[in-house]
Amino acid sequence: MPAFRKACPNVKIDITVSNLHGDIVASGYDAGIMIGSYIAKEMIAVRLSPSFKWAVFGSPEYFRENGRPMAPSDLIKHQCVRFRRPEKGDIYRWEFIENGQNVSMEPNGPITVNDGELMRKIASQGLSLIYSSTFHASRELANGQLEPVLLDYSPGTDGLFLYFTKTKQHQPKLRAFIDTCSQLRRL
């Protein structure tokens, strides 16, 4: 945002942060930023982040006290933070690839949250395991608060993307934002 504001100081920006995956165009926005696998196929998408993987994370203290799961089936012996998806109201099922098959499971645990930052904080305190991306947990990984497990069972890589409709792509303000993002990714 600082680079874009410097390049285009007269462009007004309206940012709304939400976990809801609604129609951004119908809501009056020019573009959105979302995890690639959630973006509708008819949208145009421009990568903003490096690829990341999905994994289970826990604190070093949690692993010392409870051991490390070696396979997804081991998770039934562990306390996990459950994530209630705001857009659907359901509990997110943890996803893995095991023996070439897609496997999903509802995590076991007494704590349910609907906020990723809170989820990572709870895990960092050694209370339980979480399912997140290496991108979202990057700060906690860098400072040693969380460690990943079951990376070999990750369902694949994803990334954050700027997305918009074909009709919006030629707007000068959106084009300037795309160009700024592209320049920053090359650095």
WOGIBEL-V922318 format. One record per backbone hydrogen bond with DSSP energy under -0.5 kcal/mol. NH is the residue of the N-H (numbers start at 1). CO is the residue of the C=O. E is the energy in kcal/mol with one decimal. If there is no record, write none. Layout:
NH:CO:E + NH:CO:E
//
This chain:
5:1:-2.9 + 6:2:-2.1 + 7:3:-2.1 + 8:4:-2.9 + 11:8:-1.5 + 15:13:-0.5 + 18:16:-0.5 + 24:22:-0.9 + 27:23:-1.2 + 28:25:-1.8 + 29:24:-2.5 + 32:163:-2.3 + 34:161:-2.3 + 36:159:-2.7 + 38:35:-2.0 + 39:36:-1.5 + 43:40:-1.8 + 44:164:-3.3 + 46:162:-2.8 + 48:160:-3.3 + 49:160:-1.5 + 52:158:-2.0 + 54:156:-0.8 + 55:132:-2.8 + 56:149:-1.9 + 57:130:-2.7 + 58:147:-2.0 + 59:123:-0.5 + 63:59:-2.2 + 64:60:-2.2 + 65:61:-2.1 + 66:62:-2.6 + 67:63:-2.1 + 74:71:-1.9 + 75:72:-1.7 + 76:73:-1.0 + 77:74:-1.9 + 78:75:-1.9 + 80:108:-2.3 + 81:129:-3.0 + 82:80:-0.5 + 82:111:-3.0 + 84:82:-0.6 + 84:113:-3.5 + 85:83:-0.7 + 85:90:-2.7 + 88:85:-0.8 + 89:85:-3.7 + 92:83:-3.2 + 94:105:-2.6 + 96:103:-3.0 + 97:153:-2.2 + 98:96:-0.5 + 98:101:-2.7 + 101:98:-1.8 + 103:96:-3.0 + 105:94:-2.1 + 107:92:-0.5 + 107:105:-0.6 + 111:80:-0.6 + 113:82:-2.7 + 119:115:-2.1 + 120:116:-2.4 + 121:117:-2.0 + 122:118:-2.4 + 123:119:-2.1 + 124:120:-2.5 + 125:121:-1.3 + 126:123:-1.9 + 127:122:-1.6 + 129:79:-2.6 + 130:57:-2.2 + 132:55:-2.3 + 132:130:-0.5 + 134:53:-2.7 + 137:133:-2.1 + 138:135:-1.3 + 141:137:-2.5 + 142:138:-2.6 + 143:139:-1.8 + 144:141:-1.1 + 145:140:-1.6 + 146:140:-1.6 + 147:58:-2.8 + 149:56:-2.9 + 153:150:-1.5 + 154:151:-1.6 + 158:52:-2.1 + 161:34:-2.6 + 162:46:-2.9 + 163:32:-3.0 + 164:44:-1.9 + 168:165:-0.7 + 169:165:-1.1 + 171:168:-2.0 + 175:171:-3.0 + 176:172:-2.4 + 177:173:-1.7 + 178:174:-2.7 + 179:175:-2.5 + 180:176:-2.3 + 181:177:-2.5 + 182:178:-2.6 + 183:179:-2.3 + 184:180:-2.1 + 185:181:-1.9 + 186:182:-1.2 + 187:183:-0.8 + 187:184:-0.6
//
